[in-house]
């Protein structure tokens, strides 16, 4: 029996044509990572809103205000991320069900204790901040410095939000 070898063609790119001179492989990698970031930001925004709506206890007002501020900060970069995906020839998968199906944000029920919501949002924000740092390196390695730069700004913003949350758990 002869040794049969299969030859497979590389998958055809699903990206739209563009005059952007990044390779299709780099653009595909970046759009995949950006779509993950988009899903994570959408979910993180709504997790902060969920905390904002449901927090109670002796520090209610301070946490209620903080969570609303953070929800706005998590929402702010969504448009830039989605537009970068499309600029690279991709499709921004920003529907709620799309985001929910792939989000890396750890799920939460209503946490207990005065710092329950704070600790939950720390874990969620850190998860996404760490994923964004990995995406910075991956897009830079692919030669997509534009996406890497966008993600670097997002990383700084997420780190600041994480600091705001963690400051509530630290003593003097």
C-alpha positions as a Markdown table, in Angstrom:
| # | Residue | x | y | z |
|---|---|---|---|---|
| 1 | Unk | 0.0 | 0.0 | 0.0 |
| 2 | Unk | 1.6 | 3.3 | -1.0 |
| 3 | Unk | 2.2 | 5.9 | 1.6 |
| 4 | Unk | -0.4 | 8.5 | 1.0 |
| 5 | Unk | 0.4 | 12.0 | 2.1 |
| 6 | Unk | -2.3 | 14.6 | 2.2 |
| 7 | Unk | -1.6 | 18.1 | 1.2 |
| 8 | Unk | -3.9 | 20.7 | 2.7 |
| 9 | Unk | -4.2 | 24.2 | 1.5 |
| 10 | Unk | -3.8 | 26.9 | 4.1 |
| 11 | Unk | -7.2 | 28.2 | 5.2 |
| 12 | Unk | -8.3 | 31.2 | 3.3 |
| 13 | Unk | -8.3 | 34.4 | 5.2 |
| 14 | Unk | -11.6 | 35.7 | 6.4 |
| 15 | Unk | -10.3 | 39.2 | 6.6 |
| 16 | Unk | -11.5 | 42.0 | 4.3 |
| 17 | Unk | -9.0 | 43.4 | 1.8 |
| 18 | Unk | -7.1 | 46.4 | 3.0 |
| 19 | Unk | -4.1 | 48.4 | 1.9 |
| 20 | Unk | -2.6 | 47.9 | 5.4 |
| 21 | Unk | 0.8 | 46.3 | 4.7 |
| 22 | Unk | 0.7 | 44.0 | 7.8 |
| 23 | Unk | 0.7 | 40.4 | 6.7 |
| 24 | Unk | -2.6 | 38.5 | 6.7 |
| 25 | Unk | -1.2 | 36.3 | 9.5 |
| 26 | Unk | -0.4 | 39.3 | 11.7 |
| 27 | Unk | -3.8 | 40.8 | 11.1 |
| 28 | Unk | -5.6 | 37.6 | 11.8 |
| 29 | Unk | -3.7 | 37.1 | 15.0 |
| 30 | Unk | -4.4 | 40.7 | 16.1 |
| 31 | Unk | -8.1 | 40.5 | 15.3 |
| 32 | Unk | -8.4 | 37.3 | 17.2 |
| 33 | Unk | -6.7 | 38.8 | 20.3 |
| 34 | Unk | -8.6 | 42.1 | 19.9 |
| 35 | Unk | -11.9 | 40.2 | 19.7 |
| 36 | Unk | -11.0 | 38.4 | 22.9 |
| 37 | Unk | -10.2 | 41.8 | 24.5 |
| 38 | Unk | -13.5 | 43.2 | 23.2 |
| 39 | Unk | -15.5 | 40.4 | 24.8 |
| 40 | Unk | -13.6 | 40.7 | 28.0 |
| 41 | Unk | -14.1 | 44.5 | 28.2 |
| 42 | Unk | -17.8 | 44.2 | 27.5 |
| 43 | Unk | -18.2 | 41.6 | 30.2 |
| 44 | Unk | -16.0 | 43.5 | 32.7 |
| 45 | Unk | -18.1 | 46.6 | 32.1 |
| 46 | Unk | -21.3 | 44.8 | 32.9 |
| 47 | Unk | -19.8 | 43.0 | 35.9 |
| 48 | Unk | -18.8 | 46.4 | 37.3 |
| 49 | Unk | -22.4 | 47.6 | 36.6 |
| 50 | Unk | -23.7 | 44.5 | 38.3 |
| 51 | Unk | -21.6 | 45.3 | 41.4 |
| 52 | Unk | -22.8 | 49.0 | 41.2 |
| 53 | Unk | -26.4 | 47.9 | 41.2 |
| 54 | Unk | -26.1 | 45.3 | 43.9 |
| 55 | Unk | -23.6 | 46.5 | 46.5 |
| 56 | Unk | -24.9 | 47.2 | 50.0 |
| 57 | Unk | -23.5 | 47.6 | 53.5 |
| 58 | Unk | -21.7 | 50.2 | 55.5 |
| 59 | Unk | -19.5 | 51.4 | 52.7 |
| 60 | Unk | -22.3 | 51.4 | 50.1 |
| 61 | Unk | -22.0 | 54.9 | 48.8 |
| 62 | Unk | -18.2 | 54.8 | 48.3 |
| 63 | Unk | -18.4 | 51.4 | 46.5 |
| 64 | Unk | -21.5 | 52.3 | 44.5 |
| 65 | Unk | -19.7 | 55.4 | 43.1 |
| 66 | Unk | -16.4 | 53.6 | 42.5 |
| 67 | Unk | -18.1 | 50.7 | 40.6 |
| 68 | Unk | -20.0 | 53.2 | 38.4 |
| 69 | Unk | -16.7 | 55.0 | 37.7 |
| 70 | Unk | -14.9 | 51.8 | 36.8 |
| 71 | Unk | -17.8 | 50.6 | 34.6 |
| 72 | Unk | -17.4 | 53.8 | 32.6 |
| 73 | Unk | -13.6 | 53.3 | 32.4 |
| 74 | Unk | -14.0 | 49.7 | 31.2 |
| 75 | Unk | -16.6 | 50.8 | 28.6 |
| 76 | Unk | -14.4 | 53.7 | 27.2 |
| 77 | Unk | -11.9 | 51.7 | 25.2 |
| 78 | Unk | -14.5 | 49.3 | 23.7 |
| 79 | Unk | -15.0 | 51.5 | 20.6 |
| 80 | Unk | -11.3 | 51.9 | 19.9 |
| 81 | Unk | -10.8 | 48.1 | 20.2 |
| 82 | Unk | -13.7 | 47.4 | 17.9 |
| 83 | Unk | -12.6 | 49.9 | 15.3 |
| 84 | Unk | -9.1 | 48.5 | 15.3 |
| 85 | Unk | -10.5 | 45.1 | 14.5 |
| 86 | Unk | -12.4 | 46.5 | 11.5 |
| 87 | Unk | -9.4 | 48.6 | 10.4 |
| 88 | Unk | -7.4 | 45.4 | 10.2 |
| 89 | Unk | -10.1 | 43.8 | 8.0 |
| 90 | Unk | -11.8 | 41.8 | 10.7 |
| 91 | Unk | -15.3 | 41.8 | 12.1 |
| 92 | Unk | -15.8 | 43.1 | 15.6 |
| 93 | Unk | -17.7 | 40.5 | 17.6 |
| 94 | Unk | -19.3 | 42.8 | 20.0 |
| 95 | Unk | -22.8 | 41.4 | 20.5 |
| 96 | Unk | -23.6 | 40.5 | 24.1 |
| 97 | Unk | -24.0 | 36.8 | 23.4 |
| 98 | Unk | -20.7 | 36.8 | 21.5 |
| 99 | Unk | -18.9 | 38.4 | 24.4 |
| 100 | Unk | -20.5 | 36.2 | 27.0 |
| 101 | Unk | -19.6 | 33.0 | 25.1 |
| 102 | Unk | -15.9 | 33.7 | 25.1 |
| 103 | Unk | -15.2 | 36.1 | 28.0 |
| 104 | Unk | -12.4 | 35.3 | 30.3 |
| 105 | Unk | -13.9 | 37.3 | 33.1 |
| 106 | Unk | -14.5 | 35.0 | 36.1 |
| 107 | Unk | -18.2 | 34.7 | 36.8 |
| 108 | Unk | -19.7 | 35.9 | 40.0 |
| 109 | Unk | -22.8 | 35.5 | 42.2 |
| 110 | Unk | -23.6 | 38.1 | 44.8 |
| 111 | Unk | -20.5 | 38.0 | 47.1 |
| 112 | Unk | -20.7 | 38.3 | 50.8 |
| 113 | Unk | -18.9 | 40.7 | 53.2 |
| 114 | Unk | -18.0 | 44.4 | 53.1 |
| 115 | Unk | -15.2 | 43.8 | 50.6 |
| 116 | Unk | -16.9 | 41.0 | 48.6 |
| 117 | Unk | -17.6 | 43.1 | 45.5 |
| 118 | Unk | -14.1 | 44.8 | 45.8 |
| 119 | Unk | -12.4 | 41.4 | 45.9 |
| 120 | Unk | -14.5 | 40.0 | 43.1 |
| 121 | Unk | -13.7 | 43.0 | 40.8 |
| 122 | Unk | -10.0 | 42.8 | 41.8 |
| 123 | Unk | -9.9 | 39.2 | 40.5 |
| 124 | Unk | -11.9 | 40.0 | 37.4 |
| 125 | Unk | -9.8 | 43.1 | 36.5 |
| 126 | Unk | -6.5 | 41.4 | 37.2 |
| 127 | Unk | -7.5 | 38.5 | 34.9 |
| 128 | Unk | -8.2 | 40.9 | 32.0 |
| 129 | Unk | -5.2 | 43.1 | 32.7 |
| 130 | Unk | -2.9 | 40.0 | 32.6 |
| 131 | Unk | -4.5 | 38.8 | 29.3 |
| 132 | Unk | -4.0 | 42.2 | 27.8 |
| 133 | Unk | -0.3 | 42.2 | 28.7 |
| 134 | Unk | 0.1 | 38.9 | 26.9 |
| 135 | Unk | -1.7 | 40.3 | 23.9 |
| 136 | Unk | 0.7 | 43.3 | 23.8 |
| 137 | Unk | 3.6 | 40.9 | 23.5 |
| 138 | Unk | 1.9 | 38.7 | 20.9 |
| 139 | Unk | 0.9 | 41.6 | 18.6 |
| 140 | Unk | 4.3 | 43.2 | 18.9 |
| 141 | Unk | 5.9 | 39.9 | 17.9 |
| 142 | Unk | 3.7 | 39.8 | 14.9 |
| 143 | Unk | 4.8 | 43.3 | 13.8 |
| 144 | Unk | 1.5 | 45.0 | 14.7 |
| 145 | Unk | 2.8 | 47.9 | 16.7 |
| 146 | Unk | -0.4 | 49.8 | 16.2 |
| 147 | Unk | -2.4 | 47.2 | 18.1 |
| 148 | Unk | 0.4 | 46.7 | 20.6 |
| 149 | Unk | 0.3 | 50.4 | 21.3 |
| 150 | Unk | -3.5 | 50.4 | 21.7 |
| 151 | Unk | -3.3 | 47.5 | 24.1 |
| 152 | Unk | -0.5 | 49.2 | 26.0 |
| 153 | Unk | -2.7 | 52.2 | 26.8 |
| 154 | Unk | -5.5 | 49.8 | 27.8 |
| 155 | Unk | -3.1 | 48.0 | 30.1 |
| 156 | Unk | -2.2 | 51.2 | 31.9 |
| 157 | Unk | -5.9 | 52.0 | 32.3 |
| 158 | Unk | -6.7 | 48.5 | 33.7 |
| 159 | Unk | -3.7 | 48.7 | 36.0 |
| 160 | Unk | -5.0 | 52.0 | 37.4 |
| 161 | Unk | -8.4 | 50.5 | 37.9 |
| 162 | Unk | -6.9 | 47.5 | 39.7 |
| 163 | Unk | -4.9 | 49.9 | 41.9 |
| 164 | Unk | -8.1 | 51.8 | 42.8 |
| 165 | Unk | -9.7 | 48.5 | 43.8 |
| 166 | Unk | -6.8 | 47.1 | 45.7 |
| 167 | Unk | -6.3 | 50.3 | 47.7 |
| 168 | Unk | -9.6 | 49.4 | 49.5 |
| 169 | Unk | -8.0 | 46.2 | 50.8 |
| 170 | Unk | -4.7 | 47.6 | 52.1 |
| 171 | Unk | -4.0 | 49.1 | 55.5 |
| 172 | Unk | -1.8 | 52.1 | 56.1 |
